[in-house]
């Protein structure tokens, strides 16, 4: 998850719900919200994690900056020191990127939340069809 100032718990939860629904994933499949460490306690992310009953995992910007991602951006680079928060944090724990970065779509203002989804299988097992996914990076 990435969140800028002005993000709300509702915007985070809405984007998560839309992303999971569009990808055909169950809401109960969320095991954590991962982000850059300086945003881990942000009210929108921490509040959404609490509502989902999952922990927040924060990663150092330097670690996230070292992870290759398909959609880097100058905005988080300027704000927190890494060209990716959502995709890099999703991949930081290992796994396969299932859903690339998506932005929230609030009415009347710019997006304040980004979300990406990675699958972290047990014992290196990937989901069926993972070998068919188009991903440029396998670790984030």
C-alpha positions as CSV (number, residue, x, y, z in Angstrom):
1,X,0.0,0.0,0.0
2,X,1.0,3.5,-0.7
3,X,-0.8,6.5,0.8
4,X,-0.3,10.2,0.6
5,X,-1.4,12.9,3.0
6,X,-5.2,13.1,2.9
7,X,-5.8,9.4,2.4
8,X,-8.6,7.9,4.4
9,X,-9.3,4.5,5.8
10,X,-12.3,4.3,3.5
11,X,-10.2,5.0,0.5
12,X,-7.7,2.3,1.4
13,X,-10.4,-0.2,2.1
14,X,-12.3,0.7,-1.0
15,X,-9.2,0.2,-3.2
16,X,-8.4,-3.1,-1.6
17,X,-11.9,-4.4,-2.1
18,X,-12.0,-3.2,-5.7
19,X,-8.6,-4.7,-6.4
20,X,-9.4,-8.0,-4.9
21,X,-12.8,-8.3,-6.6
22,X,-11.4,-7.4,-10.0
23,X,-8.6,-10.0,-9.6
24,X,-11.0,-12.7,-8.4
25,X,-9.3,-12.9,-5.0
26,X,-11.1,-13.4,-1.7
27,X,-10.9,-10.6,0.9
28,X,-9.7,-13.2,3.5
29,X,-6.6,-13.8,1.3
30,X,-5.1,-10.6,2.7
31,X,-2.5,-11.5,5.3
32,X,-0.8,-8.1,5.8
33,X,-0.6,-4.5,4.4
34,X,3.0,-3.7,3.4
35,X,4.3,-0.2,2.9
36,X,7.3,2.0,3.4
37,X,8.2,2.2,7.0
38,X,7.6,5.9,7.3
39,X,3.9,5.3,6.3
40,X,3.3,2.2,8.4
41,X,1.7,4.2,11.2
42,X,-0.3,6.5,8.9
43,X,-3.9,6.6,10.1
44,X,-5.3,5.4,6.7
45,X,-3.0,2.4,6.5
46,X,-3.0,1.5,10.1
47,X,-6.7,2.0,10.4
48,X,-7.4,-0.2,7.3
49,X,-5.2,-2.9,8.7
50,X,-7.0,-2.9,12.0
51,X,-10.4,-3.1,10.3
52,X,-9.1,-6.1,8.2
53,X,-7.5,-7.7,11.2
54,X,-4.0,-7.9,9.6
55,X,-0.7,-6.4,10.6
56,X,1.1,-3.6,8.8
57,X,4.7,-4.4,7.7
58,X,6.9,-1.4,7.0
59,X,10.1,-1.7,4.8
60,X,12.9,0.8,4.6
61,X,12.8,3.1,1.6
62,X,16.3,2.0,0.6
63,X,15.2,-1.6,0.5
64,X,12.2,-0.8,-1.6
65,X,14.3,1.4,-3.9
66,X,16.5,-1.6,-4.7
67,X,13.5,-3.7,-5.9
68,X,12.8,-3.6,-9.6
69,X,9.1,-2.9,-10.4
70,X,7.1,-2.6,-13.6
71,X,5.6,0.9,-12.7
72,X,8.1,3.2,-10.9
73,X,7.0,6.7,-10.3
74,X,8.6,10.0,-9.5
75,X,6.0,11.0,-6.9
76,X,6.9,8.5,-4.2
77,X,10.6,9.0,-5.1
78,X,10.3,12.6,-4.2
79,X,8.0,12.0,-1.1
80,X,9.7,9.0,0.6
81,X,12.9,8.1,-1.3
82,X,11.8,5.2,-3.4
83,X,10.2,5.1,-6.9
84,X,7.7,2.5,-5.8
85,X,5.9,1.8,-2.5
86,X,2.9,-0.4,-3.4
87,X,4.6,-2.8,-5.9
88,X,7.9,-2.8,-4.1
89,X,6.4,-3.5,-0.7
90,X,4.2,-6.2,-2.1
91,X,7.2,-7.9,-3.6
92,X,9.6,-7.3,-0.6
93,X,8.6,-10.4,1.2
94,X,9.1,-12.5,-2.0
95,X,6.5,-13.9,-4.3
96,X,4.8,-13.2,-7.6
97,X,3.2,-9.9,-8.4
98,X,-0.5,-10.8,-9.1
99,X,-1.9,-7.3,-9.5
100,X,0.3,-4.3,-10.5
101,X,-0.1,-1.0,-8.9
102,X,-3.6,0.5,-9.0
103,X,-4.7,3.9,-7.8
104,X,-7.8,4.8,-5.9
105,X,-10.4,6.9,-7.8
106,X,-11.9,9.3,-5.3
107,X,-14.5,11.7,-6.6
108,X,-13.5,15.3,-6.8
109,X,-9.8,14.9,-5.9
110,X,-6.6,13.1,-7.0
111,X,-5.9,9.6,-5.9
112,X,-4.2,9.3,-2.5
113,X,-3.8,5.5,-2.3
114,X,-2.0,2.9,-4.3
115,X,-2.3,-0.9,-4.0
116,X,-0.5,-3.9,-5.5
117,X,-1.0,-7.6,-4.7
118,X,1.6,-10.3,-4.5
119,X,1.2,-14.0,-3.9
120,X,3.5,-15.5,-1.3
121,X,3.0,-19.2,-1.5
122,X,4.2,-21.8,0.9
123,X,7.4,-23.6,0.0
124,X,7.7,-21.6,-3.2
125,X,4.5,-22.9,-4.6
126,X,2.9,-20.5,-7.1
127,X,-0.8,-20.1,-7.8
128,X,-2.1,-22.0,-10.8
129,X,-1.4,-19.9,-13.9
130,X,1.4,-17.9,-12.3
131,X,3.8,-19.1,-15.0
132,X,1.5,-17.4,-17.5
133,X,1.5,-14.0,-15.8
134,X,3.4,-11.2,-17.4
135,X,5.7,-9.8,-14.7
136,X,9.1,-8.2,-15.2
137,X,10.3,-8.7,-11.6
138,X,10.0,-11.8,-9.4
139,X,11.1,-10.2,-6.1
140,X,10.2,-7.0,-4.4
